[in-house]
Amino acid sequence: MSIVIIAYLRIRPLAGHQTTAIEVPYLQIVDDLEVSMTPPETSNAYRTRNRAPERYKFTKIFTESVAQQDFFNKTTLPLISDLLHGENALVFAYGVTNSGKTYSIMGTPQDPGLLPRTLDVIFNSTRNYLSDSKTCVKLDDKFEYGIWVSFAEIYTEKIYDLLVPPDRQLKRRALSLKYEFRSGHKYISGLKEVKVQSIEEAYVILREGQRNRAVFSTIMNQTSSRSHSVFTIRIVRVPIDEDNYVIEDPSYVTVSKMSIVDLAGSERHRNTFNSGQRLKEAGNINKSLMVLGQCMETLRFNQLKAAMGKRQAVVPFRHSKLTELFKSSFEGDGKAVMVVNVNPFDTGFDENSHVMKFAAVAKDVATWRRIHPKLDLKSVSGSAIGYLPRDELQIALGDVDDDDEDDDGQDDDDDPFVDGLITQLEDLRDKWLDAETRCATMESTIRQQFAKEMQVELGKMEEIYISALKRELHDRQESLTTEIAKLRVIVQDHDATKQSLLEKVLEARKPSTPLILPQLPQQQQNSSPSQSQSQSPEQEQHSDRRASNTLTIDNLTELTSRTPHPSKGEAFDRFLDLRKRLRRCVFREEYSQTLDVMMKEVEQFEGVSFELVKETNMGKLLKLVAQKEFKDDIYSIQSRAKQLFKQFAQLSIPILAPPKKQGRGAFNRESMVVLSVDAGKEEELISEMKVALDSLQDENQKLKTKIKYMQEGQKRLKKAFEKTRSSPRRVSSMFSPILEAPTISDQMSDIDDEKLLQYYMLEEEADKASRPQLASDSLQSSTDDYDNCGAISDNDESLFYRPGCQKRRFDI
Ligand SMILES: Nc1ncnc2c1ncn2[C@@H]1O[C@H](COP(=O)(O)OP(=O)(O)OP(=O)(O)O)[C@@H](O)[C@H]1O
């Protein structure tokens, strides 16, 4: 049957007068079995490891409020029952200094700890006398119990007897560990074991040991927490027969022990600023606690290896006195109970985390429980043997303590040859164990070294990686900065362009440079309130003066539908080439016939536009030539250049020409509007203007056609009038307003459809009146048209209102 090491956690309360040194509590109780520890920022764990909370499980957690009695009942009482039934037990308190180990084990006179209470219960149970606590274990009354106690101290890897007072020289004799052949376990050779008959005797022994410990501490200038104290209670259980005699047969005697250990504080010497003896102490404490930790780890590994069917490693029990002594307990000979003490109020996270980690490993160690043979009391016979001191008992039980210095050695029945072989075997066994241990230690050291090196390597790699990342980041940042700078320049350029455009727009908005457009039809005027504004007289004058700079609707159209850049065409190349040749000739002063030929070429160049001249810089060159003085200018180069320059300069006039002077068909001053152009709305305005222009052109076309028809009609009307001089007065009075009226084209703007209709009516009437005499082809063809529309009578108004006819007339 496997058993695990039992681990209890006891949290020390903060004493009433104390104030905590820990600002933020790092230990939280999750439930009865689990605590969580969050590394605070000040801890090493926070700086070096991950910062996630660490969780630790225990067999049970006792909070600050637990009473000593309750703590004892739940942790140690069950072990006492086992002990009195022949099982071994180990209780040890583990924790940093000041965490409450001694308080848990010894307690105070008013509130005793586990050890005094254990003694109390043992005597309550084995004697008929009950102490005040009255806590006891129910036992079979067929046994007699002998109780022996011993008290030892392990200090700097040496074992001392606390029940031996210091001698006159104040010297302490260190005891050695011996091998008990029968059980195969180590015991402290020469340790005084005192048989106690009552609880009082036991307390006296306990106090004696504590006093000696305090004296030794003073002698050695040590503090109590620097050593491990081991109090052992040995129970010898002997059956009694029906006649109440103790059965003397040693095979029916069971010996069990319970050790209660108050371990030294587990703090590390680097945190305690020790030197000299203190450092040695710390080193040795650390050694035994470290080995204890290693043993736990190895036992745990072996457990896992066993599960995988692998070979088990040697547990380094022999590396310290503490582990060597309690090897059997950790190997399953009885229960092992660990009391983990923590003081989260004035002990740092790192120290307690170390304790917790140890506990976490130890808690999971499972060992195979050794079953002690049960006594069959029915078959017991013989005489009683009574109680014997341990050494006598050992002899009675046949134990051979080979290397015990205090023992004389051999039994008379022992064979020296066999003893020699056994010794050799022991030596070999020891050597083998040593070798195994060295091997395990080496492996562990190598692993640690390797882990350290790996850590260093990983650290380096991390550094390299981080620096590479930084470099990369820096490069990217730089390239981004450059990119941003470039973009800024572009934005600035754009801003400049925008600015200049805005300035132009503003310039255009100024009353000095109005954007003058012909009055739009009613519909468009309504859509743009600004268009309904008319010019003030000053503005009119101004616009007159600057007529050449005014952007008219014609110019606008011309500008927006300007032909592509001349440099793209073949004419441009030729003209440019011509200019280059001309310039070369002028600069070399080759005033020969060549220059004349070139001038002729320029003069005869077809399709010269203002832009072509401007883009090829021909204008400038001609100006230059015009200003140049020629000797014997037989080809009149200078005057020809002047002429050409003027001629080319005039090419620009159609584009930026002032509005056509007023006249028939031109836009009069009243029909002009001044538009203010909002920034960024130029495009919109231009497209609006285009639409307006289109509609104006349509309108214009229609009007022209109407005028043409009217003129024709007027001619015909005149003719008809001449032919019908003899007609009734009524007719002539009807025609008189028309004949006196100005020409139709002059009235163009006043003519609307209504009037046009009247003209046609008169024309028709005159036509009808003269029809008998008329035979002209033109009129005939005209009446043919009417005939096609249907019958015509004098009063037939439907002539003009019949859809087909009316449409034909108005569609023109
Ligand atoms: N559960 C507790 N309730 C009340 N007081 C306690 C408790 N635990 C410890 N103390 C008090 O805390 C102080 C330190 O405790 P203790 O001496 O037991 O610590 P320790 O771990 O044994 O230290 P060291 O390793 O130095 O021996 C003592 O004054 C003790 O009375």
PDBQT file of the ligand as one rigid body, heavy atoms in Angstrom, charges set to zero:
ROOT
HETATM    1  N1  LIG A 901       0.093  30.511  15.553  1.00  0.00    +0.000 N 
HETATM    2  C1  LIG A 901       0.641  31.420  16.363  1.00  0.00    +0.000 A 
HETATM    3  N2  LIG A 901      -0.122  32.113  17.219  1.00  0.00    +0.000 NA
HETATM    4  C2  LIG A 901       0.427  33.012  18.026  1.00  0.00    +0.000 A 
HETATM    5  N3  LIG A 901       1.746  33.321  18.048  1.00  0.00    +0.000 NA
HETATM    6  C3  LIG A 901       2.552  32.669  17.223  1.00  0.00    +0.000 A 
HETATM    7  C4  LIG A 901       2.063  31.685  16.340  1.00  0.00    +0.000 A 
HETATM    8  N4  LIG A 901       3.096  31.214  15.634  1.00  0.00    +0.000 NA
HETATM    9  C5  LIG A 901       4.184  31.864  16.075  1.00  0.00    +0.000 A 
HETATM   10  N5  LIG A 901       3.878  32.721  17.015  1.00  0.00    +0.000 N 
HETATM   11  C6  LIG A 901       4.798  33.597  17.712  1.00  0.00    +0.000 C 
HETATM   12  O1  LIG A 901       5.754  34.031  16.766  1.00  0.00    +0.000 OA
HETATM   13  C7  LIG A 901       7.038  34.099  17.295  1.00  0.00    +0.000 C 
HETATM   14  C8  LIG A 901       7.993  33.263  16.458  1.00  0.00    +0.000 C 
HETATM   15  O2  LIG A 901       7.556  31.967  16.443  1.00  0.00    +0.000 OA
HETATM   16  P1  LIG A 901       8.552  30.758  16.511  1.00  0.00    +0.000 P 
HETATM   17  O3  LIG A 901       9.660  30.987  17.472  1.00  0.00    +0.000 OA
HETATM   18  O4  LIG A 901       7.731  29.552  16.710  1.00  0.00    +0.000 OA
HETATM   19  O5  LIG A 901       9.140  30.784  15.051  1.00  0.00    +0.000 OA
HETATM   20  P2  LIG A 901      10.178  29.752  14.472  1.00  0.00    +0.000 P 
HETATM   21  O6  LIG A 901       9.755  29.476  13.069  1.00  0.00    +0.000 OA
HETATM   22  O7  LIG A 901      10.327  28.583  15.301  1.00  0.00    +0.000 OA
HETATM   23  O8  LIG A 901      11.503  30.581  14.414  1.00  0.00    +0.000 OA
HETATM   24  P3  LIG A 901      12.980  29.985  14.502  1.00  0.00    +0.000 P 
HETATM   25  O9  LIG A 901      13.223  29.286  13.213  1.00  0.00    +0.000 OA
HETATM   26  O10 LIG A 901      13.807  31.192  14.641  1.00  0.00    +0.000 OA
HETATM   27  O11 LIG A 901      12.990  29.088  15.622  1.00  0.00    +0.000 OA
HETATM   28  C9  LIG A 901       6.926  33.595  18.676  1.00  0.00    +0.000 C 
HETATM   29  O12 LIG A 901       6.862  34.691  19.556  1.00  0.00    +0.000 OA
HETATM   30  C10 LIG A 901       5.619  32.874  18.721  1.00  0.00    +0.000 C 
HETATM   31  O13 LIG A 901       5.000  32.921  20.002  1.00  0.00    +0.000 OA
ENDROOT
TORSDOF 0
